[in-house]
């Protein structure tokens, strides 16, 4: 799980690095700024993308879905 907006490199960059190591790795992105990342989100193939503010049950469901 990663936030999209972080100091230095962003969550899209992190996801690309992780995918290079293991294509099957589930990655959940969270952000209040998903529109800013636009097409980069589609190319990166996040397993789930959650928009902030996140409902706690939505987070539980997303983690459970990728852990299954």
C-alpha positions in Angstrom: 0.0 0.0 0.0 1.3 3.4 -0.9 0.2 7.0 -1.0 0.5 8.6 -4.4 1.8 11.9 -3.1 5.0 11.6 -1.2 8.2 13.7 -0.8 10.7 12.9 -3.5 9.4 10.1 -5.7 5.7 9.4 -5.9 3.6 6.3 -5.4 3.4 5.6 -9.1 7.2 5.5 -9.2 7.3 3.2 -6.2 4.7 0.9 -7.8 6.7 0.7 -11.0 9.8 -0.3 -9.1 7.9 -3.0 -7.2 6.3 -4.3 -10.3 9.7 -4.6 -12.0 10.6 -7.0 -9.1 7.3 -9.0 -9.1 4.5 -8.5 -11.6 2.1 -10.4 -9.3 2.6 -8.2 -6.3 -0.7 -6.6 -5.3 -0.4 -2.8 -4.8 -3.0 -0.6 -3.3 -2.8 3.2 -3.9 -4.4 5.8 -1.7 -4.7 9.5 -2.5 -6.7 12.6 -2.3 -5.2 13.6 -5.6 -6.0 10.8 -8.1 -7.0 13.2 -10.9 -3.5 14.7 -10.9 -1.9 11.4 -11.7 -4.4 10.7 -14.6 -3.1 8.2 -17.2 -0.1 7.2 -15.1 -2.6 5.3 -12.8 -3.9 3.3 -15.7 -0.4 2.4 -17.0 0.9 1.3 -13.5 -1.9 -1.2 -13.0 -2.6 -0.7 -9.3 -4.6 -3.6 -7.8 -6.9 -1.1 -6.1 -7.0 2.7 -5.9 -8.7 4.2 -2.9 -9.7 7.9 -2.8 -9.2 9.8 0.5 -10.8 10.2 2.8 -11.0 6.4 3.1 -13.8 4.7 5.0 -12.2 2.2 7.4 -14.4 -0.6 6.1 -13.4 0.2 2.5 -9.8 -0.2 3.5 -10.4 -3.5 5.2 -12.2 -4.8 2.2 -9.5 -3.7 -0.2 -6.7 -5.3 1.9 -8.8 -8.5 2.3 -9.4 -8.7 -1.5 -5.8 -8.4 -2.4 -4.7 -10.8 0.3 -7.0 -13.6 -0.8 
